[in-house]
Each structure stands twice: as structure tokens, then as C-alpha cells.
Amino acid sequence: MTVRGTLAFALAGALLGALIVGLAQPAAAAVSPEDTAAQALADRYAPVVRLQKLGTNCDDGEQFQPTDVNAVLGDQQVALRGPWRPPDLVKTQPEGTDLGRGYPGHFLDFPGDPLRPGCDYAEWSAHINSTHPATVYAHVTGDPAYPGKLSLEYWFFYIFNDYNNTHEGDWESVQLVFEAATPEAALATKPTAIGFSQHGGAERARWGDSKLEIVDGTHPVVYPAAGSHANKYGQRLYLGRGSEGLGCDDTTRPAAELRPQVAYVPMARADYLKEYPWLAFEGRWGERQRSFFDGPTGPNQKASWVRPIQDAGATWRDDSTVVPAGRVLGPSGTSVFCAAVGTGSNLLRETLDRIWLLVLILVALVALIWFAASRTRWSDSAPLPARRRRAWGQTVVSALQLFRQRPGLFGAFAATFVVLGLATLLLAELQAARRDSPTDLGAPTENATGFWASLLALAITVLTAATYVALLAAVTSTLDRLDRGDPVTTALTWRDVRARARPLAAVSVRYFVVIAVLTVIVATIPLAIYYAASRAFAIPAVMAEEVSASAALKRSRLLVKGRWWRTAGPLAIIVGLGLSIGPIAGIVLLLATDLQPRLINVVSSLLFAVAMPLVAAAVVYLYFDRATDAESPGSGDVADPGRTYSRHGR
């Protein structure tokens, strides 16, 4: 064969081989111009994510990130289970093609127990995300009811929701709305609105609103709340009630920004099911549980997937409720609400599969309240004379009657707390105003500029403690004067307090410093509780018996000796009632009204101011009860039997 013939034969063979290979391979799907434009749109507006800082352990900080679904599917620790009870195993290590069969009523089961998560999910998330980049899924679609508008959605998948309603799997979204009929037209304009998913609803913003942070001109910044991953617009503590969720979302500690990889989902259903068959799954992305501990359904099951503009009109709201800046006098309604919801959710979670334990706890609580109320007397509670034996229930009623008989005097005491409360609130607002960004005025004071925030918190604590000490001393002086038939005026009362200022200051510093030191270490907290109750009457002793700080502390210890439980119990109930009135009212107002949290906290603070004089009067009545009993013949508790402990009788 000639050289020319050989070359011709080789070329023909190569062409034939290429034809055979081409026939053996499936033809690559042609990308439509519409999808090309939609993908460019998705890349242009990809969100910047600022997760909360990762904690040092699984109970602290954000442990989860937007996860590639492929990191979960095919994992040997994941199972697909059926809707029957007990749930039957359908398949281990399910792939996307398996979920493409739909499986309504089924659910994915991840490694761990969502009711008692421990560190299982955090460790698994760290493991699977170590080999998969953070990912969001972008989908562009229209709405049949709004042919002139277009929606661009970014879907975030987290493997666990570590919030009040702990559950496996968590889908969140960011949605942009364009006044455009096609992706090509959307590329030539800007979004008109944006919505961040938050629990059962979403919060909207206009493109360019001050609350919306944008990077590089097109990338919206989203702050997922710690654990819940509710998407927020800023660094604040948010209060949830209704569609905002129940509890508090914290975005005050953002880490460095994260730019997840954008996985584009084609517009046509047939196309995106070829690339992402798991989008046909009709089950739940997490273990089936009762109530709101259930795993969520996927994006394709949401109304916004097929009717995005209609869903936005029905579920988006204009703003979120922010927990007011700074601290107020006494426990605020909002802070107690956040703690109460978290504690209640944890209790429900721990007992959800052990109903008998929940019933037992509730029965024990009711029995304890009934026992405490039935073991005391409430009648025969005349406020005078102050020095006589009283049951702890009578001390409460006597304080109420004294308040009713002398409203002007006790109103002046309450006014002192009101003034202090307004002053601390003003300081907190001024401190919040020091933040660089005006949009962060709602951030908690604890996260405001470090040194000044700590100094402010310390100042508020010291002022509150000092005011309570002065109030307790003033009430003791008032009751002592009333008992003796001496004149009683606000001026005379405060003159008595100023006269005993030095021992009052000394006993207060020793009392609070010892308690603070003992509470630093968990093991010594019981000692702090014992010390707090056994020295609780030191301040009344300084006023009524005119003794030094050391003698007053010793006197209080002797009065409580042998009856610590009978003293600590009533003190806990009386002080607890005084501290809880404001927060309970605040929680009721939060759940039953639309009042602003700042106003609700002011109401809580005012109730605290009114309650504290009553608490002080009840504590002083307890002191006189113990002192009267100690001075009775044969008590054996009086350090000096020949001495009468009265400021006017010595």
C-alpha cells in the first residue's frame, strides 16, 4: 500500500472510531439561552453569608453551615424510612435518584437523636462538610399570577436546627423579586424587593433599604441566627412571636463572611430533575417527630417554589421585633421571655418521649406551690405592731396592708426605683448610640463597644444593689418608728439611713462580695446560697439595733441559726414573687399584644419598682419575727440577754 493510501486508511479509521464513541455517549443536553441568563443572574446576586462564630464546644456558637445535599445523600449513616409505625427501613445510603421517586410521607433519618442531640450532629456536620464546600441552590422562576415579575431564590440546607425546636434538617431561603418577565430582562435591571426566610414567615426589604447590607453592589448580606438559621438583616437580638418564631434569634456575633458555592437549578422541571433528582422528594429532610420537632419538607414542597410572588404577598412582613438596647431596672420582660421559651422548650424536648416525666414534674410543681401556701397563715395580718410573731404568709399580707395605709410614703420609695430605672435605660440607650452603625442601635448592650459596655453593666448592677440596700434600710427605719409611735416622714426616714450610711455600706460590700466570690466556682454556689439566706437580716439589724457591720452579720446568722430552711424558703418565695411580677406581665403583653418591646420593658421595670418596697417590707417583717422569737425567754439565741435590740430603747 502506498503512503497516501496508508494515510487515507488511518484517517478513515479515526473518523469511524470517533463516530462509534459519539454514538456510545449520550448527547449532552443543550443549555437554553434562558438558563444561561438565569445562571448569570444567580451568580450576580449570590448572597454573602455571615454565620455566627463557631463555639469552642457543640453547645456554644454556630456549628452548622449551608451544606451540599450531595454530602448527605449516599452517606452510610443516612437512611430513608417509611411512614409506618414503627417506621420501616426503605433504604440505607439513599442517593438522589432514589429520592426522585417522590416517596410522600417518608423521611430521611440522620445519625443522632434530635431530642437529645449532644454533639452528634455537630461532629457529623464537620465531617461531611470537610470535603464539600458550602453550597446554596439558586432557582429562577415566574409566577402564573404575575407574568411580568420574576423570582430568584437561593435555598440553604443545614443538617440540623439547633434552636428551641431542635430538629434534623433545615431549609432556609433568600428571595429576590424583579420587575421583569425573563432572566435576560432581569439582567438589565435591579431587584425591586428581597425577602429573608425566618421560621414560619419572611421579612422583606426594598433593594437599597438602609437595613439591607450589600457587598460589591449586588451581593446581599444575610445573617443567619445562631442555631435556628433564620435569615436576618443585621447584628441584633430578635424577639420572636407569631410568624417570627417563638423565642429569640441571636445574630450579634458574626464571623468572617462566607461566600457559598452557587449550584444553579434549571428553570424547567424536566431539566432540574435530571440534574437534581432529589428535588422530586415529597418526604421530610429529617427524622419524623411530634409537633415542631419534625423534620422539614424540601424546597419543591414550598409554595414559593411554584407561586413565589403570591407567597411573598401572603407571608412577607416589613420588619422584625428587636430586643431593646441595654438593660433596664430589674429583670426585663424580653430577657425573661427569651430565657423562659428556651428553658420551656428544653423541658418539653427532654420529656416529649417520656410524657410520664412531664406529668410528674407538673404535679410536683403544683404540689410544691400548694404545700407552701397551705403551710402558712394569711389571716390576722395587721401591719402593726411590727415586732410580733408572723407566719411568712402574714408578712406578705402585712406588707400589702402597710402599703395601702401609707401609699404616699411607699410611693416615694417606689419613685426612687422608677428614677433609677429611667436613668439606667437612658444610659443604655446612650451606650448603644456609640456603635458605629446607626442600624445597630437595637443590639444588646453586652455586645456594644467592649469596655464601656462592661462598665455600664457593672454600674447598673451596683446602682440597683445600692438602691435596694437603701430601700431595705428605709423600710426598717419606717417600721421601727411606727412601732415606737415616733413621727414618720420621708425626710426623717432618709435622715436615719444617712446616719447609718457607713455600717450599711460596710455590711453591703461584705455581703455582696462574699456571694460574688462564692458563685465564681460552681462547687461553691451552695455555700453562696447558704450565706445569702443566713446573712439576709444584717441590713435591718444595722438600722433597728444600731450595731456595726460585723455585729449585724453575726446577729443575722444567730437569728437564722437552727431555722435556715424555714428562713430561706420564705425569703426565696417573697423575693421571687417580687422579681417575677414584672417579667410575667411582660411575657403576657408580648404574647397578647403588639406593643413594642421597649414599652413592655418599661412596664416591667415600673412593676419591679412598685414591688421592691413590698418585698423590702416583707423581709423586714421576717426579721422582726425572728428577732422577737430570739428575744423570747428560753430561746437561747440572744448574744447578750440583758440587752434590748431597739434603736430608741437603748
C-alpha positions in Angstrom: 0.0 0.0 0.0 1.3 3.4 -0.9 2.0 6.1 1.7 -1.0 8.1 0.5 -3.2 5.0 0.8 -2.0 4.3 4.3 -2.8 7.9 5.5 -6.2 7.7 3.9 -6.9 4.4 5.7 -5.8 5.7 9.0 -7.9 8.9 8.7 -11.0 6.8 7.8 -10.3 4.6 10.9 -10.0 7.6 13.1 -13.3 9.1 11.8 -15.1 5.7 12.3 -13.7 5.4 15.8 -14.9 8.9 16.7 -18.3 8.1 15.3 -18.6 4.9 17.4 -17.6 6.8 20.6 -20.1 9.5 19.8 -22.9 7.0 19.4 -21.9 5.3 22.6 -22.1 8.5 24.7 -25.5 10.2 25.4 -25.8 13.6 23.8 -25.1 16.5 26.1 -28.2 18.5 27.0 -28.2 21.8 25.3 -28.3 24.7 27.7 -31.1 27.1 26.7 -30.4 30.9 26.4 -32.9 31.4 29.2 -31.0 29.1 31.6 -27.7 30.8 30.6 -29.1 34.2 31.5 -30.7 32.8 34.7 -27.4 31.3 35.8 -25.7 34.7 35.2 -28.4 36.3 37.3 -27.9 33.8 40.1 -24.1 34.4 40.1 -24.5 38.2 40.1 -26.7 38.3 43.2 -25.3 35.4 45.2 -25.7 36.2 48.9 -22.8 36.8 51.3 -23.4 34.7 54.5 -22.2 35.8 57.9 -22.7 32.9 60.2 -22.3 33.3 64.0 -18.9 32.5 65.4 -18.1 28.8 65.9 -18.0 28.0 69.5 -15.4 26.0 71.4 -17.8 23.2 72.0 -21.0 21.9 70.5 -23.2 23.9 72.9 -21.7 27.3 72.0 -21.8 29.2 68.8 -22.8 28.1 65.3 -21.9 24.5 64.5 -23.6 24.2 61.1 -23.1 25.7 57.6 -25.0 25.7 54.3 -24.4 22.1 53.2 -24.2 20.5 49.8 -27.0 17.9 49.6 -24.6 15.5 47.9 -22.7 15.4 51.2 -25.7 13.8 52.8 -27.1 11.6 50.1 -25.1 8.4 49.8 -23.7 8.8 53.3 -23.7 5.4 55.1 -25.1 7.0 58.2 -28.3 8.2 56.5 -31.4 6.1 56.0 -34.7 6.5 54.1 -37.6 5.4 56.2 -41.3 4.9 55.6 -44.3 6.5 57.1 -45.5 3.4 59.0 -45.2 2.9 62.8 -42.6 1.8 63.7 -41.0 3.4 60.6 -39.7 0.7 58.3 -36.3 1.0 56.7 -36.7 1.5 52.9 -33.0 2.0 52.0 -29.7 2.9 53.6 -27.4 5.4 51.9 -30.1 6.7 49.6 -29.0 8.5 46.5 -30.6 11.4 44.7 -32.1 9.0 42.2 -33.8 7.1 45.0 -35.5 10.3 46.3 -36.5 11.0 42.7 -39.3 8.5 43.1 -41.2 11.0 45.4 -41.8 8.9 48.5 -44.6 11.1 50.0 -44.8 10.6 53.8 -41.3 9.1 54.0 -38.4 10.8 55.7 -34.6 10.9 55.9 -33.1 9.7 59.1 -29.7 11.3 60.1 -27.3 10.0 62.7 -28.4 11.2 66.1 -31.4 11.9 68.3 -32.9 15.4 67.7 -34.5 15.4 71.1 -31.1 14.8 72.8 -28.6 16.0 70.1 -25.5 16.2 72.2 -22.5 16.7 69.9 -23.6 14.1 67.3 -24.9 16.4 64.7 -22.1 19.0 65.1 -19.5 16.3 64.7 -21.2 14.8 61.7 -21.6 18.2 60.0 -18.0 19.0 60.5 -17.1 15.6 59.0 -19.2 15.8 55.8 -18.5 19.5 55.2 -14.8 19.0 55.4 -14.9 17.5 51.9 -17.7 19.6 50.4 -17.8 23.4 50.0 -20.6 25.4 51.5 -23.4 25.5 48.9 -26.6 27.3 48.1 -29.1 26.3 45.4 -30.4 29.0 43.1 -33.7 28.8 41.2 -35.3 31.3 38.9 -39.0 31.1 38.2 -42.0 33.1 37.3 -45.5 33.2 38.9 -48.5 32.4 36.8 -50.5 35.1 38.5 -47.8 37.7 37.8 -46.4 37.3 34.3 -44.4 40.5 34.5 -42.4 39.5 37.5 -39.6 37.1 38.1 -38.3 35.4 41.3 -34.7 34.4 42.1 -34.5 32.1 45.1 -31.4 30.9 47.0 -32.0 27.8 49.2 -29.8 26.9 52.1 -29.7 23.4 53.5 -28.4 22.8 57.1 -28.3 19.3 58.5 -29.7 20.4 61.9 -31.8 23.1 63.5 -30.2 23.7 67.0 -32.9 26.1 68.2 -35.8 25.8 70.7 -37.5 23.4 68.3 -34.5 21.1 67.6 -35.0 19.0 64.5 -33.0 17.3 61.8 -32.7 19.1 58.5 -33.3 22.8 57.9 -34.2 24.7 54.7 -34.0 28.5 54.6 -34.1 30.9 51.7 -33.4 34.3 50.3 -35.7 35.5 47.5 -35.2 38.5 45.1 -38.1 39.9 43.0 -37.6 41.5 39.7 -39.9 43.6 37.6 -39.0 41.6 34.5 -40.6 38.8 32.5 -37.4 36.9 31.6 -34.0 36.4 33.0 -32.5 38.4 30.2 -34.7 41.4 31.1 -33.8 40.9 34.8 -30.1 41.2 34.0 -30.8 44.7 32.6 -32.4 45.9 35.8 -32.2 45.7 39.6 -34.3 43.7 42.1 -37.3 45.6 43.5 -37.6 43.6 46.7 -35.9 40.9 48.7 -37.2 38.6 51.4 -35.3 36.6 54.0 -37.0 33.5 55.4 -37.5 33.4 59.2 -39.2 30.5 60.8 -42.8 30.5 59.5 -42.6 33.7 57.5 -40.1 36.1 56.0 -39.0 39.7 56.2 -39.0 42.0 53.2 -36.8 44.9 52.2 -36.7 47.2 49.2 -33.5 46.9 47.3 -31.4 49.8 48.7 -33.1 50.0 52.1 -30.8 51.0 54.9 -31.3 47.7 56.7 -30.1 45.7 53.7 -26.3 45.4 53.5 -24.9 44.9 50.0 -21.4 43.9 49.1 -19.8 44.8 45.7 -23.1 46.4 44.6 -25.1 43.2 44.0 -24.5 40.7 46.8 -26.9 40.9 49.7 -25.5 40.1 53.2 -27.5 37.7 55.3 -27.0 37.0 59.0 -28.3 33.5 59.9 -29.3 33.4 63.6 -27.3 31.0 65.8 -28.8 27.6 65.7 -32.1 28.5 64.1 -30.6 29.8 60.8 -33.4 32.3 60.5 -32.1 34.8 58.0 -31.7 38.3 59.5 -30.6 41.7 58.1 -28.4 42.9 60.9 -26.4 42.1 64.1 -29.1 42.2 66.8 -31.1 40.1 69.2 -34.5 39.5 67.7 -37.7 38.7 69.5 -39.9 36.0 68.0 -43.7 35.9 68.5 -46.1 34.6 65.8 -44.7 34.1 62.4 -41.3 35.4 63.7 -41.0 32.2 65.6 -41.3 31.7 69.4 -38.1 32.7 71.2 -35.1 34.9 70.5 -32.8 34.8 67.5 -29.2 36.0 68.0 -27.0 37.4 65.3 -24.8 39.6 67.5 -21.5 37.7 67.0 -21.0 37.3 63.2 -17.9 35.5 62.0 -16.0 36.4 58.8 -18.1 36.4 55.7 -18.8 33.2 53.8 -19.5 33.0 50.1 -21.1 29.7 49.4 -20.8 28.0 46.0 -23.9 28.6 43.9 -25.5 25.5 42.5 -27.8 26.6 39.7 -31.1 24.7 39.3 -32.5 24.9 35.8 -35.8 26.6 35.3 -37.8 23.7 33.6 -38.8 20.9 35.9 -37.7 18.2 33.5 -34.3 19.7 33.3 -33.7 20.3 37.0 -34.9 16.8 37.9 -32.3 15.3 35.6 -29.5 17.3 37.4 -31.1 17.2 40.9 -33.4 14.2 41.1 -33.8 14.7 44.8 -35.9 17.8 44.1 -38.8 15.4 43.4 -38.7 14.1 47.0 -42.0 14.7 48.8 -40.9 13.5 52.2 -39.1 15.2 55.1 -35.5 16.1 55.3 -35.1 14.8 58.8 -36.4 12.4 61.4 -40.1 12.4 62.0 -41.0 13.7 65.4 -44.0 15.2 67.2 -45.1 18.7 66.7 -42.4 21.3 65.7 -39.6 18.8 66.3 -40.4 17.3 63.0 -38.0 17.4 60.0 -38.9 19.9 57.3 -40.0 19.3 53.7 -37.8 20.4 50.8 -37.9 23.5 48.6 -40.1 21.8 46.0 -42.8 21.4 48.6 -42.9 25.1 49.4 -45.5 27.5 47.9 -42.7 29.8 46.9 -41.2 27.2 44.6 -44.2 27.5 42.1 -46.0 30.6 43.3 -43.2 32.8 44.6 -44.8 36.3 44.2 -48.2 35.1 45.6 -46.4 33.5 48.5 -44.4 36.7 49.2 -47.5 38.8 49.3 -49.1 36.4 51.8 -46.1 35.7 54.1 -43.6 38.6 54.0 -43.7 41.3 56.7 -42.0 44.6 56.9 -39.8 44.2 59.9 -38.7 42.0 62.8 -39.0 42.8 66.5 -35.7 43.8 68.1 -34.9 43.3 71.8 -34.3 46.8 73.1 -30.8 48.0 73.7 -29.3 47.8 77.1 -30.5 46.7 80.5 -33.5 48.0 82.5 -34.1 48.1 86.2 -34.9 44.6 87.4 -35.4 41.5 85.1 -36.9 42.8 81.8 -39.9 41.1 80.2 -38.0 40.5 77.0 -34.9 38.8 78.6 -37.0 36.6 80.8 -39.2 35.8 77.8 -36.1 34.6 75.8 -34.9 32.5 78.8 -38.3 31.1 79.6 -39.0 30.0 76.0 -35.6 28.3 75.8 -36.0 26.6 79.2 -39.6 25.5 78.4 -38.6 24.2 75.0 -35.7 22.2 76.5 -38.0 20.7 79.2 -40.6 19.8 76.5 -37.9 18.3 74.3 -36.5 16.2 77.1 -39.9 14.8 78.1 -41.6 14.6 74.7 -41.0 10.8 74.5 -41.4 10.4 78.3 -44.8 12.0 78.9 -44.9 10.4 82.4 -41.9 12.5 83.4 -43.5 15.7 82.2 -46.7 14.9 84.1 -44.6 14.1 87.2 -42.8 17.4 87.0 -46.0 19.4 86.6 -47.7 17.5 89.5 -44.6 18.1 91.7 -44.6 21.8 90.9 -48.3 22.2 91.7 -47.9 20.1 94.9 -45.0 22.3 96.0 -46.9 25.5 95.5 -49.9 24.1 97.3 -47.8 22.8 100.2 -46.0 26.2 100.5 -49.3 28.1 100.5 -51.1 25.7 102.9 -48.2 25.6 105.5 -48.6 29.3 106.3 -51.2 31.7 107.7 -52.6 34.6 105.7 -55.2 36.0 108.1 -54.7 38.2 111.2 -52.1 40.2 109.3 -52.3 43.7 110.8 -49.2 45.7 109.8 -48.6 47.0 113.4 -47.0 46.3 115.7 -44.1 45.3 113.6 -42.4 43.4 116.4 -44.5 40.3 116.7 -44.6 36.7 115.5 -45.8 36.2 112.0 -46.0 33.3 109.5 -44.4 34.1 106.2 -47.8 34.5 104.5 -48.8 37.1 107.1 -45.6 39.1 106.3 -46.7 39.4 102.6 -50.2 40.5 103.6 -48.9 42.9 106.3 -46.6 44.5 103.7 -49.6 45.0 101.3 -51.7 46.5 104.0 -48.9 48.8 105.1 -48.6 49.9 101.5 -52.3 50.6 101.3 -52.4 52.5 104.6 -49.4 54.7 103.7 -49.3 55.0 99.9 -47.5 58.3 99.9 -44.6 57.1 101.9 -44.2 53.9 100.0 -44.9 55.7 96.7 -41.8 57.8 97.4 -39.8 54.6 97.9 -41.1 53.2 94.6 -40.3 56.5 92.9 -36.7 56.1 93.8 -36.6 52.9 91.8 -38.5 54.5 89.0 -36.0 57.3 88.7 -33.1 54.8 88.8 -34.8 52.7 86.1 -35.2 55.6 83.8 -31.6 56.6 84.4 -30.3 53.2 83.6 -32.5 53.0 80.5 -31.1 56.4 79.3 -27.5 55.2 79.9 -28.2 52.0 78.0 -29.6 54.0 75.0 -26.6 56.4 75.1 -24.2 53.5 75.2 -26.0 51.8 72.2 -25.7 55.1 70.3 -21.9 54.8 70.5 -21.9 52.0 68.0 -20.5 52.9 64.6 -23.5 51.9 62.5 -26.9 53.6 63.2 -28.7 50.4 62.1 -27.2 48.6 65.1 -29.0 50.7 67.8 -31.0 47.6 68.7 -28.1 45.5 69.6 -27.8 44.3 73.2 -25.6 46.4 75.4 -23.5 43.4 76.2 -22.3 43.5 72.5 -21.7 47.2 72.4 -18.2 48.6 72.5 -16.5 46.3 75.0 -15.0 48.4 77.8 -17.9 50.9 78.0 -20.5 48.1 77.8 -18.9 46.2 80.7 -18.5 49.4 82.7 -22.2 50.3 82.1 -23.4 46.8 83.1 -21.3 47.0 86.3 -22.7 50.5 87.1 -26.3 49.4 86.7 -25.7 46.3 88.9 -24.1 48.4 91.7 -26.8 51.1 91.5 -29.5 48.5 91.7 -27.9 46.8 94.7 -27.3 50.1 96.4 -30.8 51.3 95.9 -32.2 48.0 97.3 -29.9 48.3 100.4 -31.1 51.9 100.9 -34.7 50.8 100.5 -34.4 48.0 102.9 -32.8 50.3 105.4 -35.5 52.9 104.9 -38.3 50.5 105.4 -36.7 49.1 108.5 -36.5 52.7 109.9 -40.1 53.3 109.0 -41.5 50.2 110.7 -39.2 50.9 113.7 -40.6 54.4 114.1 -44.2 53.3 113.6 -43.7 50.6 116.2 -42.5 53.3 118.7 -45.1 55.9 117.8 -42.4 58.3 116.6 -43.1 60.7 113.7 -42.7 59.1 110.3 -41.8 61.2 107.2 -39.8 60.6 104.1 -37.2 63.2 105.3 -36.8 61.6 108.8 -36.5 58.1 107.2 -33.7 59.1 104.9 -32.0 61.0 107.7 -31.9 57.8 109.6 -30.4 56.0 106.6 -27.7 58.7 106.1 -26.8 58.4 109.8 -26.1 54.7 109.4 -24.5 55.0 106.0 -21.1 53.8 107.0 -22.1 50.5 108.6 -24.7 50.0 105.8 -22.0 50.4 103.2 -19.6 48.1 105.0 -22.2 45.3 105.5 -23.4 45.6 101.9 -19.9 45.3 100.5 -19.1 42.3 102.6 -22.4 40.7 101.8 -22.3 41.1 98.0 -18.6 40.5 97.6 -18.7 37.2 99.5 -21.6 36.0 97.4 -19.9 37.1 94.2 -16.7 35.2 95.1 -18.6 32.1 96.1 -20.6 32.0 92.8 -17.4 32.1 90.6 -16.9 28.4 91.1 -19.9 26.0 90.6 -18.9 23.8 93.5 -19.2 26.7 96.0 -22.6 28.0 94.8 -24.5 26.1 97.5 -22.3 28.0 100.1 -23.3 31.3 98.4 -26.9 30.3 98.8 -26.4 29.4 102.4 -24.6 32.6 103.1 -27.2 34.8 101.3 -30.0 33.5 103.5 -28.2 33.3 106.8 -27.0 37.0 106.5 -30.2 38.3 104.9 -31.2 40.2 108.1 -27.9 42.1 108.5 -29.1 45.4 107.0 -32.3 45.5 109.2 -30.1 44.7 112.2 -27.8 47.7 111.4 -30.9 50.0 111.3 -33.0 48.6 114.1 -30.2 47.7 116.6 -27.6 50.3 115.7 -24.8 47.7 115.6 -21.6 47.6 113.5 -21.3 45.7 110.2 -19.6 42.7 111.8 -22.1 42.6 114.6 -25.0 42.8 112.2 -23.7 39.9 110.1 -23.2 37.9 113.3 -26.7 38.9 114.6 -28.3 37.7 111.3 -26.5 34.4 111.5 -27.8 33.9 115.0 -31.3 34.7 114.1 -31.3 32.2 111.3 -29.4 29.5 113.2 -31.4 26.3 113.5 -34.1 27.5 111.1 -32.2 28.0 107.9 -34.7 26.2 105.8 -37.7 28.0 107.4 -36.0 31.3 106.6 -34.5 30.5 103.1 -37.8 29.2 101.8 -40.0 32.3 102.7 -37.2 34.6 101.5 -37.0 32.8 98.2 -40.8 32.9 97.7 -41.1 36.6 98.7 -38.1 37.8 96.7 -39.1 35.5 93.8 -42.6 36.9 93.7 -41.3 40.5 93.7 -38.8 39.8 90.9 -41.3 37.8 88.8 -44.2 40.2 88.7 -42.7 42.5 86.1 -41.4 39.7 83.7 -44.7 37.7 83.9 -46.6 40.9 83.0 -44.1 41.5 80.2 -44.5 38.0 78.8 -48.3 38.3 78.8 -48.0 41.6 77.0 -45.6 40.1 74.5 -47.9 37.2 73.7 -51.2 39.0 73.8 -50.4 42.5 72.3 -48.4 44.1 69.6 -46.8 46.7 71.9 -43.2 47.5 71.3 -40.7 45.5 73.4 -39.1 48.8 74.7 -42.5 49.9 76.1 -43.1 46.4 77.5 -39.7 46.5 79.3 -40.6 49.9 80.8 -43.8 48.5 82.1 -41.9 45.5 83.6 -39.4 48.0 85.2 -42.2 50.1 86.7 -43.8 47.0 88.2 -40.4 46.0 89.6 -40.2 49.5 91.2 -43.6 49.1 92.9 -42.8 45.5 94.0 -39.5 46.2 95.6 -40.8 48.3 98.6 -43.3 45.5 99.2 -40.5 42.9 99.1 -38.4 45.0 101.5 -41.3 45.4 103.9 -42.0 41.6 103.9 -38.3 40.9 104.6 -38.2 43.4 107.5 -41.3 41.7 108.9 -39.5 38.4 108.7 -36.6 40.0 110.5 -38.8 41.3 113.3 -40.4 37.8 113.6 -37.0 36.2 114.0 -35.8 38.9 116.4 -39.0 38.7 118.5 -38.6 34.9 118.8 -34.9 35.2 119.6 -35.6 37.6 122.4 -38.3 35.4 123.9 -37.5 33.7 127.3 -35.6 30.4 126.8 -34.8 30.9 123.2 -31.0 30.7 123.9 -30.2 32.6 120.7 -29.5 36.1 122.1 -25.9 37.0 122.4 -26.5 39.5 125.2 -29.6 38.6 127.3 -29.5 41.8 129.2 -29.6 44.0 126.0 -32.7 45.1 124.2 -32.2 45.5 120.5 -34.0 48.7 119.8 -32.6 51.9 118.3 -34.8 54.1 120.5 -34.7 52.0 123.7 -31.0 51.8 124.4 
